[in-house]
Amino acid sequence: MESTALYYQESGKTNPLGISLALIAGLAAATTLGFVYAYATFYIPIIYFNFILTYFFGFSIGYTVGKVGSLGKVRNSRVLLLTAIGLGVVGIYFAWVHWIAAASEGGFWSFNLSTVWLFIQLIAMEGAWSIFGYTPTGGTLYLIWIAEAAIILFGVVTAVVAGQGSRPYCESCDRWLSPQQITERVRGIANPIGFRKEMESKNYDALKQLPEAGPAARNRTSIQLLSCKGCNNQHYLTIDKIERSVDSDGKMKEGKTRILENFKLDRLTYQEILDWGKQF
């Protein structure tokens, strides 16, 4: 578990304007995508396509909330997460409203919760679709719908952090810090756990003694520094292990494993690592 003394932690502050903007943007995404999702799943009954679409329906809502919240300078991931989950539920509700409308060929529209629930119960009795000659009904269909809702909300949760990003925030200067790529021209770290422990114990030679990677090396280390250019009082280090491989089609693939994220540095160490990176 990361120590609060060693790594950046968000302040937990919520900008009312930022939350409002995230809420509005997320609501727009939930209502619009609820319509698209409902009609797409109704008219394109391909189970694998629908599975992917279900996840990205939730992901899009969560990403919208996280991204707009970040632009609005919200530094409270929990508030953004709860906001996104709530809007994910709203998106599911609107998807049901539009799905029922599609199933009735536009003959029935209702945003009344009790009426929508009544139609859901009627659909569960008859079944909504068939696969390989089997039509799920009753409890089986309810379980499928619960699983569908869970996938949507899972997409919401995983997307909030992706949208918000993980950059540190300088409270004094009221700005997010931007990463500066130092180098990718050092060899991959063979023992990430051991390396992390060395860095946390302030043995920065563990980093500065990493050898340079050859031109054909597939395993490399990506090193980024973050610093507040305003007050010059906040400095952080982020390190990723990059592994490249060739798939069965002969295409190069790249995997990335985070070793350190927003690790706090003092001003002197920050400058030493910055100068060290210039040799590559």
Protein Blocks (a to p, Z undefined) as FASTA:
>chain_A
ZZfklpccdehiacfklmmmmmmmmmmmmmmmmmmmmmmmmmmccfklmmmmmmmmmmmm
mmmmmmmmmmnopabfklmmmmmmmmmmmmmmmmmmmmmmmmnnopaccfbfklmmmmmm
mmmmnopbdeehiacehjllmmmmmmmmmmmmmmmmmmmmmmnopadcdfklopaddddd
fbfcbccdfblmlmmmmmmnopaklmmmpccddfklmbdcdddddddfklopaccddddd
ddddddfkopacdddddfbghiacdfklmmmmmmmmmmZZ
